[in-house]
Amino acid sequence: MYRFDSGRTPWRVILVQLIILTGLVAFYKLYLPHLEREKAMREAAEREQKIEAFFQKAVVEDTMQEIAVPLEGAIVQRHPQRLRATLAVEEVEAALGAPDVASTDFQGGQHLTWIGAAHKLQGSFSAGHLYCLAREDRSTGHGVMVFESIGSWHPY
């Protein structure tokens, strides 16, 4: 005949369940947030690389001219820049992905912003075509606005 020892078995079962519960709590409270932070950092670094590559591809510098520009209390010489081509909204989104911020002005122009780890890129579109590209350093707030024409170029 089988004899059931009810004195020790429930404590062992409870102890095993507590160990499993502690492991699950540690997993959800410690590991998952760490994993999400790493994923967010990787995505921001990837977005930063896309922003830099797109800006280098979309902007051309006029090396024949130099303009005196005030920069942090000093006057420095810079080469003016202009857009290489007026790209469509779909082309820019294909290169950079979905924008982080999107807005529309009262005349129907679109302003799309992509935010990376170190830079913020804002594209302004009129009738679906890029006319202004602004890149800003997020740590200093300084940047440059590049238009279709070299005469409109200016850092800030």
Secondary structure as GFF3:
##gff-version 3
##sequence-region A 1 156
A	DSSP	alpha_helix	9	26	.	.	.	ID=ss1
A	DSSP	pi_helix	27	31	.	.	.	ID=ss2
A	DSSP	alpha_helix	32	58	.	.	.	ID=ss3
A	DSSP	beta_strand	59	61	.	.	.	ID=ss4
A	DSSP	beta_strand	67	71	.	.	.	ID=ss5
A	DSSP	beta_strand	74	78	.	.	.	ID=ss6
A	DSSP	beta_strand	81	83	.	.	.	ID=ss7
A	DSSP	alpha_helix	89	96	.	.	.	ID=ss8
A	DSSP	beta_strand	101	104	.	.	.	ID=ss9
A	DSSP	beta_strand	110	115	.	.	.	ID=ss10
A	DSSP	beta_strand	119	126	.	.	.	ID=ss11
A	DSSP	beta_strand	129	137	.	.	.	ID=ss12
A	DSSP	beta_strand	143	147	.	.	.	ID=ss13
A	DSSP	three_ten_helix	150	152	.	.	.	ID=ss14
A	DSSP	beta_strand	154	155	.	.	.	ID=ss15
###
